[in-house]
Amino acid sequence: MGVDANGTARRVLETARGIVHVTYHRVSRVNYAYVRRSRRNGTPAGSFRCYELINRHGSDRMLAELDDVCSPSAVVFDVGANVGIYALALAAGSPDRHVVAFEPAPSVASRLRANVALNDLEDRIDVRTCGVGDEDGERPFFRSTNPELSAFDRESARRWGASVAEVQSVPVRRLDSLVGDGSDDLPPPDAIKIDVEGAAPSVLAGARDVLEHYRPQIFLEIHGDGLERDVAGESRTVLEDVGYAVRERGGFWRCEPSQEREE
């Protein structure tokens, strides 16, 4: 099979996958809004109830490693929380953990809050309806017909055959602006999970002080396929500049502070 044929086959598969995702999220939206039927969701980090129609992240290696590296009382930042599967699993499995869940899309953040309330975890999961980036302010956010592809750039939101359903202006904060000693600031994170489609370099650039001073573990999903921006290269540059070693796993990066920098 030639290069063109391989590319065509890949695009067909991505489009088919996109159609399945869009259909699922349309049905799921009805459940969140009207039916409100919940189910048990089991993950490697913990189980909880949620309004998702299928068991999500049931064998997620990144979630398993993140849970393993975090102490029972760790502070975890979930950047790109979506409906909260990671946040819920990490909090449900260890009752002294505190999770800060960042989700910029208001409609998705409302689902996240519904799942948090369903499990009575409001005191340990802090939901922030904002994006995370390299500047404080407001930015256009492209809500995709496949919510998992919604992003701060139109290109990401239109992958896998999806389209842009709405463009919203949402607040964006740097982690460096949120973490500090003030009474309204967030506690320093022990670990940060980042799943933000193609915006990972901006999240990392806006967290340089946090990374240099507090040295959290970083778990990062790289979503650079089909994008003009070199997401992996830019992310690696920021991480190596602040003394992190990048360990590539299947589908994600585990990034740890280097021994040399810590000393």
N, C-alpha and C positions, 0 to 999 in steps of 0.2 A: 504494500500500500504506500503510495507516495505521500510527500509532505502535505500537498493540498488536500488529499483525501483524509489524512489524519486530522488536519485542522478542521475540516468540515464535520467529521465524526465527533470531534470534541465539542464543537459548537452545538451540534444537535443534542448531544447528551446534556450539556449545560442548560440548554433551553428546556429540555424535558424535565430536568431537575428543578428548574425555576418554576415551571407550571405546577409541579407537585407542591412546592413550597407555598406558592401564592394561594392555591386552593386550600391547603391546610390552614393558612393564616386567616383566610376569609371565614372558614367554619369556626375556627378558634375565637375569632372576634365576636361571633354570635354567642358563643358559650360565655365569654366574659361579660357581655352586655346583658344577656337575657336569661340564659339557662342556669348559669352558675353551678354547674356540676363539677365537683372536685374529685381528684383521684390521688392515690399515693404515688410519689415519684421517687424511685430509688437511685442513688448515685454512689460512687466509691467513697464520697466524703460523708454522706448522711442521707436520710430519707425525710420526706416532708409531704404535705398535701399541697396541690396547686390546681389551677384551672386549665392547665394544658391538657390536650386530649390524648397525648401519647407520653410514654416515659422518655424524658429527655436527658442526655448526658449520662446514660446508665452505665457506660463503660468508658468514660472520658479519662484518658491518661493524664492530660494536663491538670484536670481537677484533682485526680488522685495524688499527683506529685505536689500540687499546691497545698492540699490538705496535710500531706505528710510533713512538709517543711515548716508548717505553721504550728506554733505552740497552742495549747488549749486556750490561752488568753490573748492570742495575737490580735493585732489590728490589721485588717485587710481592706485595701481599696479595690473595688470591683469597677473598673473603668470600661464602660460599655456593657452595662448589666443586663440589658434587654428585660425580659420578664422576671429575672431574678434567680435562675436555677443555681448558678454558682453561689450567690449570696445566701440563699436559703440553705443549700447543702452545707456550706461552711459554718453557718450559724447553728443550724439544727444539730450537727454532729458534735459540737463543742459549746456547751452553754455559757462559757465565759468569753467567747470571742466577740469582737465588735467588727462589723462590716459596714463600710461606707460605699453605697451603690450609686454610681453616676449613670444616668440615662437621659439623654437630651430630648428625645421625642416625647411630648406630653402624653400622647395616647398610650405609648408603651409603658411609660412611667406609671400611669394609672393602673395598668395590669400588674406591674411590679408591686405597687402598694397593696393591691387586692390580695396578692399571694402572700405578702408579708403579714397582713392582717389576719388572713386565714390561719396562719401558724402562730399568732400571738407573739410575733418577733419584732414589734415596733420599737422595743427598748434596746434591741441589739443590732438592728439593720437601719442605718440612717440613709434614707433615699434622697438624693439630690437631683432635681430635674434640671440638669445643665450639662453642657458638653465640657470636655477637658482638652486644652490646647496650649499653644505657646503665647497667647495674648489674652488678657481679660477684655471682655466686651460682648458684642452680639454678632452672630454669624448666621447666614442662611443655612438651613438644614434641609436636606432633600429626603423627604419621606418616601420610601420605595413601596411598590405594591407587594414586595417581599420584605417585611419589616426587618429581617436579619441583614439586609443590604443597605438600609437607610444610612446616610453618611453626610459628611460636610462637603462632598463633591458629587456632582451630577453623574460622573462617570461610574463611580462605585455603585450608586443606587440603580443603575440601569443594567447591571450584569445579569447573566443567566436568563435573559429574556424578560426581565422585569422592567417596569417603567416608573417614572416619578409621579407619585400620586398627589403630592403637595409640597410646596416650599414654605418653610416656616422660619421665622427669626427666633433664635434661641440664645440664651446666655451661655457664655463660655468662660471658664476660669482656668488659670494656671494652678497646678498643684502647689507651686511655690508660693502662691498668694493665699492658699487655704491652710497650709500647715505652719504652725508657729506656736508662740507662747501666749497669745491673746485669749481672752475668755471665749471668744466666738470662733476660734480657730479649731481645726481638726487635730487630733493627736497624730504623732508621726506614725507612718505605716511600717509594719514588719514585712509586709508583702504587698505587691501591686499586680493585679491581673489586668491586662490590656487587650481588649478585643474591639477594635474601632475601625474595622475595614481598612482604608488606606491612610488613616490619620495618625498612626502610631508615631512617626517622627515628630509631629507637633506635640503630642502628649509628652514624649520624653524630653523635648527641648524646653517645655514649660515646667519641668520637674527637676532640672539640673541641681538646684540647691538641695532639694529633698534627697536626691540620689547621693550627692556628695557628703551630706551631713548625717543622714540616718541609715544609709546603706541597706535599703529593703531588698528582699528577693524580688525579681521581676519575672513574671510569666506572660509571654507575649505571643499572640497569634498574628502572623504576617499575612495580610490579605493584599498582595501586590499583583496577583495574576491579572493580566489584561489591562493594567493601568500604566499610564505614561510615567508616573512618578516612580522612582526607584525606592520603594518603601523599605525593602530589606537593607539596601546599602545605606540609606539615610539613618535608619534606626540603629544599625551597627555602629555608625560613626559617632552618634551621640553617646551610646553606651560605652564604647571604648574610650572616648574622651574623658568620661567620668570614672574610669577604672573598673569597668565590668567585663567579665568574661562571658561570652555568648556560647551556650551549649545547645546545639540544634537537635531537636527531637523530631519525630514524625508529625509534622503539622504545627509545631509551635517551638518557641525558644524558651529555655530556662536560663536566666541571666543572673549571675552571682557576682558580688563584689570580689575583686581580685585580692589575694593576700598581700601583694606588694602595696596596693593603694591603702589598705586598711592600716598597715604598719606605718 
